């Protein structure tokens, strides 16, 4: 991993925690922004998916991990309707932050290029795993995690009777035409 990759992942991690920890009143734009950001980052890594059965297995593992981490993150966010104005309110605490810390595995990312590089290289060679497969699987995991968490918050918010207005989003107006 390059220094820019570390900065990108650390910035993403910080942005997620800063914007979601505590009590928040997210609107539709705030809910969809993390999906758009990770989708944009994903465009850098997902343009040329690595070929080969083992690479695809690693990508499927990233998808499965993202699903599990997304469900865990969603379970750790309290979602309710504000009785005063009917808006969505989310509450996320330190257990939520712990799930993100574990999911993003910044320690693994650093360790894989500094502490256990030889082990990963020998595993990759033995299983014909291209080095790009790891980044692809990671991006798939994070994107899946964010989409699952976002969908769960929207569904739970709607179930609680909270108003989440997507009509004000420019893309929603374009799709409605």
Secondary structure, 3 states (H helix, E strand, C coil): CCHHHHHHHHHHHHHHHHHHCEEECCCHHHHHHHHHHHHHHHHHHCCCCCCCHHHHHHHHHHHHHHHHHHHHHHHCEEEEECCCCCEEEEEECHHHHHHHHHHHCHHHHHHHHHCCHHHHHHHHHHCCCCCHHHHHHHHHHHHHHHHHHHHHHHHHHHHCCCECCCCCCHHHHHHHC
